[in-house]
Amino acid sequence: MICARSSAPSVRDYPSDRVDLRSDTVTQPTPAMREVMAAAEVGDDVFGDDPTVIELQNRIAEMLGKEAALFVPSGTMSNAVAIKSQTRPGDEIVTHRKSHIYMYEAGGYAVLSGCSISLVEGDWGMMSPEDVQNAIRKVEGSDSHYPECTLICVENTANVGGGSIYEQDTMDAICEVAHSNGCRAHLDGARLFNAVVASGVDATRMVRDFDTISICFSKGLGAPVGSVLVGDAAIIAEAHRWRKMFGGGMRQAGVLAAAGIYALENNIERLAEDHARARRLAEAVNSMDGYSVDLGAVQTNMVYVSCKEGGARALVESLAEQGVDVLDLEESTIRAVMHLHITDEDTDRAIAAFENAHI
């Protein structure tokens, strides 16, 4: 057990002498969440008879205005079964060059689905409808030179874009481009509810035109494990098969699904607190010599800080010496992420650590 130093502010729920801003994936179940997990009614989800998993799936599908949902172990698996269920080997998908699907899922679109990928540029990790249109290649008219593009993948919020949020009109237009070209549209909404809370757009409206949506419970929503894939009944039935083949079938998974239900009931609106703390950190650090933050990109719970060229690793180490943990993503860029365990006092401590950092 980690014990808090008396001189250090306590991180909410799990006192520690460190302020962990590496990711919102570091959250642990709160005591109240642990209680509902311990009391969860369970069955065998591979047989389809875990009542808590069924409740979670039905609830999230209804929240998003779709027919069905599938509980899976991770966001990477959710995206993987979404791609596999909506493409054939040799097809091509379109996504942003800095999307999670391209950068952080180990090339699964190629290995598991046999797809090539067409990458789109765009500020803050976001694509324009025009660039998506230009990235789509179809076999017809190419004298068989091109692959068949069948799936467009959008990420909202855009992680590497700084937690930025698509305008609703832009997402609607991208879906229209996809469908008019005979493609389906998938939303990697790992942090969908961050986008919902920050934008004020209802979740059902936000995802209306997407064929499939992936949502992660183990990031800002604070559950320990699990994501869901949401869509029409036929695609979710197909995804169920691929979940099994990819090794994602779980047995008494209701213990985990109960955490997801708790998160939906208790941890959505509080995301605004994370957003406010991220903004405060961003503005404070941006005002310091030696750092810069694109404040326009700080729309949810992430802060990307640029430092002197090649100085990211030294900055991470200096902050760590002061008890503040962040990630270096590029040679001159670090990321700090707010989450449900971080308090105002922790934010103050992080600001002070940046002021005192030796880089």
C-alpha positions as CSV (number, residue, x, y, z in Angstrom):
1,M,0.0,0.0,0.0
2,I,1.2,3.5,-0.8
3,C,1.0,5.9,2.1
4,A,0.6,9.6,1.6
5,R,3.2,12.0,2.9
6,S,1.7,14.4,5.4
7,S,3.0,17.3,3.4
8,A,1.5,16.3,0.1
9,P,-2.1,16.9,-0.9
10,S,-4.2,13.7,-1.1
11,V,-5.3,12.4,-4.5
12,R,-9.0,11.7,-4.2
13,D,-10.1,8.2,-3.1
14,Y,-6.6,6.7,-3.1
15,P,-4.2,9.0,-1.1
16,S,-0.7,9.0,-2.6
17,D,2.4,11.1,-2.6
18,R,2.2,11.4,-6.4
19,V,0.0,13.2,-8.8
20,D,-0.5,10.8,-11.7
21,L,-1.4,12.7,-14.9
22,R,-0.1,10.1,-17.3
23,S,-3.6,9.1,-18.4
24,D,-7.2,8.8,-17.3
25,T,-6.6,5.1,-17.6
26,V,-4.8,5.1,-14.2
27,T,-8.1,5.5,-12.3
28,Q,-9.1,2.9,-9.8
29,P,-12.7,2.0,-8.9
30,T,-14.0,4.3,-6.2
31,P,-15.3,2.6,-3.0
32,A,-18.9,3.0,-4.2
33,M,-18.0,1.4,-7.5
34,R,-16.3,-1.5,-5.7
35,E,-19.5,-2.1,-3.7
36,V,-21.7,-2.5,-6.8
37,M,-19.1,-4.7,-8.4
38,A,-19.0,-7.0,-5.4
39,A,-22.8,-7.2,-5.4
40,A,-23.2,-7.8,-9.1
41,E,-25.5,-10.6,-10.3
42,V,-23.5,-12.7,-12.8
43,G,-23.9,-15.5,-15.3
44,D,-21.8,-16.8,-18.2
45,D,-21.5,-14.1,-20.8
46,V,-20.1,-16.5,-23.5
47,F,-23.5,-18.3,-23.2
48,G,-25.1,-14.9,-23.2
49,D,-26.8,-15.2,-19.8
50,D,-24.9,-12.7,-17.6
51,P,-27.8,-10.4,-16.6
52,T,-25.5,-7.5,-15.6
53,V,-23.7,-7.5,-19.0
54,I,-27.0,-7.7,-20.8
55,E,-28.2,-4.7,-18.7
56,L,-25.1,-2.7,-19.6
57,Q,-25.4,-3.5,-23.3
58,N,-29.1,-2.6,-23.5
59,R,-28.6,0.6,-21.5
60,I,-25.8,2.0,-23.7
61,A,-27.5,1.0,-26.9
62,E,-30.6,2.9,-25.7
63,M,-28.5,5.9,-24.7
64,L,-27.1,6.1,-28.2
65,G,-30.3,5.3,-30.1
66,K,-28.9,2.2,-31.6
67,E,-30.2,-1.4,-31.7
68,A,-27.5,-3.4,-29.9
69,A,-24.2,-3.3,-28.1
70,L,-21.4,-5.7,-27.2
71,F,-19.2,-5.6,-24.1
72,V,-15.5,-6.3,-24.8
73,P,-12.3,-6.2,-22.7
74,S,-10.7,-3.1,-24.3
75,G,-11.1,-0.2,-26.6
76,T,-8.5,-1.7,-29.0
77,M,-10.6,-4.8,-29.2
78,S,-13.8,-2.8,-29.8
79,N,-12.2,-1.0,-32.7
80,A,-10.7,-4.2,-34.0
81,V,-14.0,-6.1,-34.1
82,A,-15.7,-3.0,-35.6
83,I,-13.2,-3.0,-38.5
84,K,-13.3,-6.7,-38.9
85,S,-17.1,-6.8,-39.0
86,Q,-17.4,-4.1,-41.6
87,T,-14.6,-4.9,-44.1
88,R,-13.1,-7.8,-46.0
89,P,-9.4,-8.6,-46.5
90,G,-8.0,-6.3,-49.1
91,D,-10.4,-3.4,-48.3
92,E,-9.1,0.0,-47.2
93,I,-10.1,2.1,-44.3
94,V,-9.7,5.9,-44.0
95,T,-8.7,7.6,-40.7
96,H,-6.6,10.5,-39.4
97,R,-2.8,10.1,-39.4
98,K,-2.7,10.6,-35.6
99,S,-5.7,8.4,-34.8
100,H,-5.6,5.8,-32.1
101,I,-6.5,3.1,-34.6
102,Y,-3.4,4.0,-36.7
103,M,-0.9,4.9,-34.0
104,Y,-1.6,2.8,-31.0
105,E,-3.4,-0.4,-31.9
106,A,-0.3,-2.4,-33.1
107,G,-1.3,-2.5,-36.7
108,G,-4.4,-4.6,-35.9
109,Y,-6.3,-3.3,-38.9
110,A,-3.7,-4.9,-41.2
111,V,-3.1,-8.1,-39.2
112,L,-6.6,-9.0,-38.0
113,S,-8.7,-7.5,-40.8
114,G,-6.2,-7.5,-43.8
115,C,-7.0,-3.9,-44.5
116,S,-4.8,-1.2,-46.0
117,I,-5.1,2.3,-44.6
118,S,-5.5,5.7,-46.2
119,L,-4.3,8.5,-43.9
120,V,-5.7,12.0,-43.7
121,E,-4.0,15.1,-42.2
122,G,-5.8,17.8,-40.2
123,D,-5.3,20.1,-37.3
124,W,-5.9,18.8,-33.8
125,G,-6.2,15.2,-35.0
126,M,-9.4,16.0,-36.9
127,M,-10.4,15.4,-40.5
128,S,-12.4,17.5,-42.9
129,P,-15.1,16.0,-45.1
130,E,-13.3,17.2,-48.2
131,D,-10.1,15.4,-47.2
132,V,-12.0,12.3,-46.4
133,Q,-13.6,12.4,-49.8
134,N,-10.2,12.8,-51.4
135,A,-8.8,9.8,-49.4
136,I,-11.4,7.4,-50.6
137,R,-10.3,4.9,-53.2
138,K,-12.6,2.5,-55.0
139,V,-11.9,-0.4,-57.3
140,E,-14.4,0.8,-59.9
141,G,-12.8,3.0,-62.5
142,S,-9.2,2.2,-61.3
143,D,-8.6,-0.7,-63.7
144,S,-8.3,-2.8,-60.6
145,H,-5.4,-0.8,-59.2
146,Y,-7.1,0.5,-56.1
147,P,-8.3,-1.2,-53.0
148,E,-12.0,-0.9,-52.1
149,C,-12.5,1.6,-49.4
150,T,-15.4,0.4,-47.2
151,L,-15.0,2.1,-43.8
152,I,-14.3,5.7,-42.5
153,C,-13.0,5.9,-38.9
154,V,-13.4,9.1,-36.9
155,E,-12.0,9.7,-33.4
156,N,-14.0,12.0,-31.0
157,T,-12.5,13.3,-28.8
158,A,-9.2,13.3,-30.8
159,N,-6.6,12.1,-28.3
160,V,-3.4,13.2,-30.0
161,G,-5.2,16.4,-31.1
162,G,-5.2,17.4,-27.5
163,G,-8.7,16.0,-26.5
164,S,-10.3,18.2,-29.2
165,I,-13.9,17.9,-30.2
166,Y,-15.4,17.7,-33.7
167,E,-18.1,20.1,-34.7
168,Q,-21.3,18.2,-35.1
169,D,-21.8,19.5,-38.7
170,T,-18.3,18.2,-39.6
171,M,-19.1,14.7,-38.3
172,D,-22.5,14.7,-40.1
173,A,-20.8,15.7,-43.3
174,I,-18.1,13.0,-42.9
175,C,-20.8,10.4,-42.4
176,E,-22.6,11.7,-45.5
177,V,-19.3,11.4,-47.5
178,A,-18.9,7.8,-46.3
179,H,-22.4,6.7,-47.1
180,S,-22.5,8.4,-50.5
181,N,-19.4,6.5,-51.4
182,G,-20.7,3.1,-50.3
183,C,-18.7,3.1,-47.1
184,R,-19.7,2.7,-43.5
185,A,-18.8,5.1,-40.7
186,H,-17.2,4.1,-37.4
187,L,-16.7,6.4,-34.4
188,D,-13.9,5.7,-32.1
189,G,-15.6,7.4,-29.2
190,A,-13.3,6.1,-26.4
191,R,-13.9,9.5,-24.7
192,L,-17.3,10.1,-26.3
193,F,-18.8,11.4,-23.0
194,N,-16.0,13.9,-22.6
195,A,-17.2,15.3,-26.0
196,V,-20.8,15.2,-24.9
197,V,-20.3,17.0,-21.7
198,A,-17.9,19.7,-23.2
199,S,-20.0,20.4,-26.3
200,G,-23.5,20.1,-24.8
201,V,-24.6,17.9,-27.7
202,D,-26.8,14.9,-26.7
203,A,-25.0,11.6,-27.1
204,T,-27.8,10.2,-29.4
205,R,-27.5,13.2,-31.7
206,M,-23.7,13.1,-31.7
207,V,-23.6,9.5,-33.0
208,R,-26.8,9.6,-35.1
209,D,-25.2,9.0,-38.5
210,F,-22.4,6.5,-37.4
211,D,-23.0,2.8,-38.1
212,T,-20.8,1.7,-35.2
213,I,-19.5,3.5,-32.1
214,S,-16.8,2.3,-29.6
215,I,-16.9,3.7,-26.0
216,C,-14.4,3.0,-23.3
217,F,-15.4,2.8,-19.7
218,S,-11.9,2.6,-18.2
219,K,-10.8,6.1,-19.1
220,G,-12.6,9.2,-17.9
221,L,-15.6,7.2,-16.7
222,G,-13.4,5.5,-14.1
223,A,-14.2,1.8,-14.5
224,P,-11.4,-0.7,-14.2
225,V,-11.9,-2.7,-17.5
226,G,-14.1,-2.7,-20.5
227,S,-15.5,-1.0,-23.6
228,V,-18.6,-1.5,-25.7
229,L,-19.2,-1.5,-29.4
230,V,-22.7,-0.2,-30.4
231,G,-24.5,-0.5,-33.7
232,D,-27.2,-2.2,-35.5
233,A,-28.2,-5.8,-34.5
234,A,-26.7,-7.4,-37.6
235,I,-23.2,-5.8,-37.1
236,I,-23.2,-6.5,-33.4
237,A,-24.0,-10.2,-34.1
238,E,-21.1,-10.3,-36.5
239,A,-18.9,-8.5,-34.0
240,H,-19.8,-11.1,-31.3
241,R,-18.3,-13.8,-33.6
242,W,-15.1,-11.9,-34.0
243,R,-14.9,-11.1,-30.3
244,K,-14.9,-14.8,-29.7
245,M,-12.2,-15.5,-32.3
246,F,-10.0,-12.7,-31.0
247,G,-10.1,-14.1,-27.5
248,G,-12.4,-11.6,-26.0
249,G,-15.1,-13.9,-24.7
250,M,-15.5,-13.4,-20.9
251,R,-17.5,-15.6,-18.5
252,Q,-18.8,-13.9,-15.3
253,A,-18.1,-10.5,-16.7
254,G,-21.0,-8.9,-14.8
255,V,-18.5,-7.9,-12.1
256,L,-16.9,-5.6,-14.7
257,A,-20.2,-4.6,-16.4
258,A,-21.5,-3.4,-13.0
259,A,-18.7,-0.9,-12.9
260,G,-19.7,0.3,-16.4
261,I,-23.3,0.8,-15.2
262,Y,-22.1,2.7,-12.2
263,A,-20.0,4.9,-14.4
264,L,-22.9,5.7,-16.6
265,E,-25.1,6.7,-13.6
266,N,-22.5,8.6,-11.7
267,N,-19.4,9.6,-13.7
268,I,-20.6,11.4,-16.8
269,E,-21.5,14.9,-15.6
270,R,-18.5,15.1,-13.3
271,L,-16.2,15.0,-16.4
272,A,-16.7,18.8,-16.5
273,E,-14.5,19.0,-13.4
274,D,-11.7,17.3,-15.3
275,H,-12.1,19.7,-18.1
276,A,-12.0,22.7,-15.9
277,R,-8.8,21.5,-14.1
278,A,-7.2,20.8,-17.5
279,R,-8.0,24.3,-18.6
280,R,-6.5,25.8,-15.5
281,L,-3.3,23.8,-15.8
282,A,-3.1,24.7,-19.5
283,E,-3.4,28.4,-19.0
284,A,-1.0,28.4,-16.1
285,V,1.7,26.5,-18.0
286,N,1.2,28.4,-21.2
287,S,2.0,31.6,-19.3
288,M,5.4,30.3,-18.1
289,D,8.6,30.9,-20.0
290,G,9.9,27.8,-21.8
291,Y,6.5,26.2,-22.4
292,S,3.7,26.6,-24.9
293,V,0.2,25.1,-25.0
294,D,-2.2,25.4,-27.9
295,L,-5.1,26.5,-25.8
296,G,-7.6,26.1,-28.6
297,A,-7.0,22.3,-28.5
298,V,-7.6,22.1,-24.8
299,Q,-11.3,21.3,-25.0
300,T,-11.7,18.4,-22.6
301,N,-9.3,16.7,-20.1
302,M,-6.0,16.7,-21.8
303,V,-3.1,19.2,-21.9
304,Y,-0.3,18.9,-24.5
305,V,2.7,21.0,-23.5
306,S,5.5,21.9,-25.9
307,C,8.9,22.5,-24.4
308,K,12.4,23.2,-25.7
309,E,13.5,21.1,-28.6
310,G,14.4,17.6,-27.4
311,G,13.5,18.5,-23.8
312,A,10.5,16.3,-23.2
313,R,12.3,13.5,-21.4
314,A,14.1,15.8,-19.1
315,L,10.9,17.6,-18.3
316,V,9.2,14.3,-17.4
317,E,12.0,13.4,-15.1
318,S,12.1,16.8,-13.4
319,L,8.3,16.7,-12.8
320,A,8.6,13.1,-11.5
321,E,11.2,14.2,-9.0
322,Q,8.5,16.6,-7.6
323,G,5.9,13.8,-7.5
324,V,4.0,14.7,-10.7
325,D,3.9,12.0,-13.4
326,V,3.2,12.8,-17.1
327,L,4.0,11.2,-20.4
328,D,6.4,12.3,-23.1
329,L,4.8,11.6,-26.5
330,E,7.3,13.3,-28.8
331,E,10.8,14.7,-28.2
332,S,9.5,18.1,-27.4
333,T,5.9,17.3,-26.2
334,I,4.5,16.0,-23.0
335,R,0.9,15.2,-22.1
336,A,-1.0,15.6,-18.8
337,V,-4.5,14.1,-18.4
338,M,-7.0,15.0,-15.7
339,H,-9.3,12.3,-14.2
340,L,-11.6,11.6,-11.3
341,H,-8.9,11.2,-8.7
342,I,-7.3,14.6,-9.3
343,T,-8.3,17.4,-7.0
344,D,-7.8,21.2,-7.2
345,E,-4.9,20.8,-4.7
346,D,-3.3,18.2,-7.1
347,T,-3.7,20.7,-9.9
348,D,-2.0,23.4,-7.9
349,R,0.9,21.0,-7.2
350,A,1.3,20.2,-10.9
351,I,1.4,23.9,-11.8
352,A,4.1,24.5,-9.1
353,A,6.1,21.5,-10.5
354,F,6.1,23.0,-14.0
355,E,7.3,26.3,-12.5
356,N,10.1,24.6,-10.6
357,A,11.1,22.1,-13.4
358,H,14.7,22.0,-14.5
359,I,14.9,21.5,-18.2
